[in-house]
Amino acid sequence: MREGQIIFLASAITLFTGAFWGLYWLPVRALDARGLAGAWGTVGITLAALAVLAPFAWRKRQEIAATSPVALASIALGGGAFALYSIGFVYGRVALVILLWFLTPVWSTLIGRFVMGWPTPRLRLYAIALGLAGLALMLGAGGGLPLPRDLGEWMTLLGGVLWAISTTGIRATSRLSPAPSAFVFSLGAALASLILAPILAPLPTMVETLPVTLALTLGTGAIWWGLSLAALMWATVRLEPARVGILLMTEVVVGAISAAFLAHELLSPMELAGGLLVLGAGVLELWPVKVANPQSRS
């Protein structure tokens, strides 16, 4: 396959992966409605993902053992952050949950600047200002203080910050290959959701149509967390990071439209304006700039 064809295929995979994750809220809420309330649906999904990824992780077990504890903890923390994002769909509005998650580049830049001491180009500062302005508009749309209004928004905001910490740690320390990384990532998500599940909802005692619920759980874990993430990992190493980030923004579009039509969740004009600012911040964050290599600085 020629290089142009590979780039086109990788771009298409990234585009459709973002759109596909824009529909992730559907199985999460379906499992909640079928008796796996609160975080229990995410528990089932992440355990299914672990089962799918375990054979690949076993083959790379020596690579996992040779990886530094800091790198493994960073990857697992990313999984825990993503578990918060997943659970957030049960308690929050879909579009706001996704948009709050897309503030991650703002937190990453702040952590890189003030914790890691990495250089911050002026364009990144504009992205931070734009993202925080969008956050204030979205959360202050009801007329009160610009703070999260429900558990889903709080969990997603916290998850985004943890994800930023995780990706900073991964960038600085991890050399683990995709398959074992996905396993450790899913392990962190499973542990986080197992901790939160009994706090948020009692242990399920009655699950509607067990075979169907089990199939939905296994399918979501295998397809969303297994197949789609594996395909995305293949694609991202073949594309520029800026292109990957912009193509993945289809998640916001598909999530907002599907929630509007299927769950009747509409954004107010101010929330929509704030969301557009957040997306604009994401584009600025991904815009190529010339900076010194952050890892070359003390």
C-alpha positions in Angstrom: 0.0 0.0 0.0 1.4 3.4 -1.0 2.0 6.1 1.6 -0.9 8.3 0.4 -3.3 5.4 0.7 -2.0 4.6 4.2 -2.5 8.2 5.3 -6.0 8.2 3.8 -6.9 5.0 5.6 -5.4 6.1 8.9 -7.3 9.4 8.6 -10.6 7.6 7.8 -10.1 5.3 10.8 -9.5 8.3 13.1 -12.5 10.2 11.8 -14.8 7.3 12.2 -13.4 6.3 15.6 -14.2 9.8 16.9 -17.7 9.5 15.4 -18.1 6.0 16.9 -17.1 7.2 20.4 -19.7 9.9 20.0 -22.3 7.1 20.3 -20.6 5.5 23.3 -23.2 7.0 25.6 -25.9 4.8 24.1 -24.7 1.4 25.5 -23.6 3.0 28.8 -27.1 4.4 29.4 -28.7 1.2 28.0 -26.8 -0.9 30.6 -27.9 1.6 33.3 -31.5 1.1 32.3 -31.2 -2.7 32.2 -30.1 -2.9 35.9 -26.4 -2.1 35.8 -27.0 1.2 37.5 -24.4 3.9 38.1 -20.9 2.7 37.6 -21.8 -1.0 37.4 -22.2 -0.8 33.6 -18.7 0.6 33.2 -17.5 -2.2 35.5 -18.9 -4.8 33.1 -17.6 -3.0 30.0 -14.0 -2.6 31.4 -13.9 -6.2 32.6 -15.0 -7.4 29.2 -12.2 -5.2 27.7 -9.7 -6.8 30.0 -10.8 -10.3 28.9 -10.4 -9.3 25.2 -7.0 -7.7 25.8 -5.6 -10.3 28.2 -4.1 -12.7 25.6 -2.2 -9.8 23.9 -0.9 -8.5 27.3 0.2 -12.0 28.2 2.4 -12.2 25.1 4.0 -8.9 26.1 4.2 -9.7 29.8 8.0 -9.3 29.8 7.6 -5.8 28.3 5.1 -4.9 31.0 7.4 -6.2 33.7 10.3 -4.1 32.3 8.3 -0.9 32.3 8.8 1.6 35.1 6.2 1.7 37.8 5.7 5.4 37.1 4.8 4.7 33.5 2.4 1.9 34.4 0.8 4.1 37.0 0.4 6.9 34.5 -1.3 4.6 32.0 -3.6 3.1 34.7 -4.5 6.6 35.9 -5.6 7.4 32.3 -7.9 4.4 32.4 -9.3 5.6 35.7 -9.9 9.0 34.2 -11.7 7.5 31.3 -13.8 5.5 33.7 -15.0 8.7 35.2 -15.9 9.9 31.7 -17.8 6.8 31.0 -19.7 7.0 34.2 -20.4 10.7 33.6 -22.8 9.8 30.8 -25.1 8.2 33.3 -25.4 11.3 35.4 -24.8 14.2 33.0 -26.0 15.5 29.6 -24.1 13.9 26.8 -22.9 17.0 24.9 -21.7 18.7 28.0 -19.9 15.6 29.2 -18.0 15.3 25.9 -17.2 19.0 25.7 -15.9 19.1 29.3 -13.7 16.2 28.4 -12.3 18.1 25.4 -10.9 20.7 27.8 -8.1 18.2 28.5 -5.6 20.1 26.3 -6.0 23.1 28.5 -5.2 21.1 31.7 -2.3 19.4 29.9 -0.8 22.7 28.9 -1.1 24.1 32.4 0.5 21.0 33.9 3.3 20.9 31.3 4.0 24.6 32.0 3.8 24.8 35.8 4.6 21.2 36.9 7.0 20.0 34.2 8.5 23.3 33.3 7.9 22.8 29.6 7.8 25.9 27.3 4.4 27.4 26.5 4.1 29.2 23.2 1.9 32.2 23.0 -0.6 30.3 20.9 -1.1 27.8 23.7 -1.8 30.7 26.1 -4.6 31.9 23.8 -5.9 28.3 23.7 -6.0 28.2 27.6 -7.8 31.6 27.7 -10.3 30.4 25.1 -10.9 27.1 26.7 -11.5 28.6 30.2 -13.8 31.2 28.7 -15.8 28.4 27.0 -15.9 26.5 30.3 -17.3 29.6 32.1 -20.0 30.1 29.5 -21.1 26.4 29.5 -21.2 26.1 33.3 -22.6 29.6 33.9 -25.4 29.3 31.3 -28.0 28.9 34.0 -27.2 32.2 35.6 -25.3 30.9 38.6 -21.7 30.4 39.4 -19.8 28.7 36.5 -19.5 25.4 38.4 -20.6 21.8 37.4 -24.3 21.3 38.1 -24.5 17.6 38.4 -22.4 14.5 39.3 -21.8 13.7 35.6 -20.2 17.1 35.0 -18.1 17.0 38.2 -16.9 13.5 37.3 -16.0 14.5 33.7 -14.2 17.6 34.8 -12.2 15.6 37.3 -11.6 12.9 34.8 -10.2 15.4 32.3 -7.7 16.8 34.8 -6.6 13.2 35.7 -6.3 12.4 32.0 -4.1 15.4 31.5 -1.9 14.3 34.4 -1.8 10.8 33.0 -0.9 11.8 29.4 1.9 14.1 30.8 3.3 11.1 32.7 3.0 8.8 29.7 4.7 11.3 27.5 7.6 11.6 29.9 8.1 8.0 31.0 6.3 5.4 28.9 7.7 3.3 26.0 5.1 0.5 26.3 3.7 -0.8 23.1 0.0 -0.4 22.2 -1.5 -3.8 23.2 -0.1 -4.0 26.8 -0.8 -0.2 27.2 -4.4 -0.8 26.3 -4.5 -3.7 28.9 -3.0 -1.6 31.7 -5.3 1.3 30.7 -8.4 -1.0 30.9 -7.1 -2.4 34.2 -7.0 1.1 35.7 -10.5 1.8 34.4 -11.8 -1.4 35.9 -10.3 -0.7 39.3 -11.6 2.9 39.4 -15.1 1.8 38.4 -15.1 -1.1 40.9 -14.2 1.4 43.6 -16.9 3.9 42.6 -19.7 1.4 41.8 -20.8 0.4 45.3 -20.6 4.1 46.3 -22.9 5.3 43.5 -25.4 2.5 43.4 -26.2 -0.8 45.2 -25.0 -4.1 43.8 -27.3 -5.1 41.0 -29.8 -7.8 42.1 -32.2 -7.7 39.1 -30.8 -7.4 35.6 -33.3 -7.2 32.7 -32.9 -10.1 30.2 -29.5 -11.3 31.4 -28.3 -12.8 28.1 -29.0 -9.6 26.2 -27.4 -7.5 28.9 -24.4 -9.7 29.0 -24.1 -9.5 25.2 -24.3 -5.7 25.3 -21.7 -5.5 28.0 -19.3 -7.8 26.2 -19.9 -6.2 22.8 -19.3 -2.7 24.2 -16.1 -3.7 25.9 -14.8 -5.6 22.9 -15.8 -3.2 20.1 -15.4 0.3 21.8 -12.5 -0.5 24.2 -10.9 -3.3 22.2 -11.3 -3.1 18.4 -11.8 0.7 18.0 -8.9 1.7 20.3 -6.6 -0.9 18.7 -7.5 0.6 15.2 -7.0 4.1 16.6 -3.6 3.2 17.9 -2.6 1.8 14.5 -3.8 5.0 12.8 -2.3 7.6 15.2 1.3 6.5 14.8 0.9 7.2 11.0 -0.6 10.7 11.3 0.5 14.0 12.6 -0.8 14.6 16.2 -2.7 17.8 15.0 -4.6 15.9 12.4 -5.5 13.2 14.9 -6.8 15.6 17.4 -9.0 17.5 14.9 -10.4 14.4 13.3 -11.4 13.0 16.7 -13.5 16.1 17.2 -16.2 14.3 15.3 -17.0 12.7 18.7 -18.4 16.1 19.8 -20.5 16.5 16.7 -22.0 13.0 16.7 -22.5 13.0 20.5 -24.3 16.3 20.5 -26.5 15.4 17.5 -27.4 11.9 18.7 -28.2 13.2 22.2 -30.4 15.9 20.7 -32.4 13.4 18.6 -32.4 10.3 20.8 -32.4 11.8 24.3 -33.9 15.2 23.6 -30.9 16.9 25.2 -30.5 20.3 23.7 -27.8 22.9 24.5 -28.8 26.4 25.3 -27.4 29.2 23.1 -24.9 30.1 25.8 -23.8 26.5 26.3 -23.5 26.1 22.5 -21.3 29.3 22.4 -19.2 27.9 25.2 -18.8 24.6 23.4 -17.6 26.3 20.3 -15.0 28.2 22.3 -13.8 24.9 23.8 -13.5 23.4 20.3 -11.7 26.5 19.2 -9.3 26.1 22.1 -8.7 22.5 21.0 -7.9 23.6 17.4 -5.4 26.3 18.7 -3.8 23.7 21.1 -3.3 21.3 18.2 -2.0 24.0 15.8 1.7 23.4 14.9 4.1 25.7 16.6 7.9 25.7 16.8 9.1 25.1 20.3 12.2 23.6 21.9 12.0 19.9 22.8 10.5 20.0 26.3 12.4 16.9 27.3 15.7 18.6 26.5 15.1 21.2 29.2 16.0 20.8 32.8 
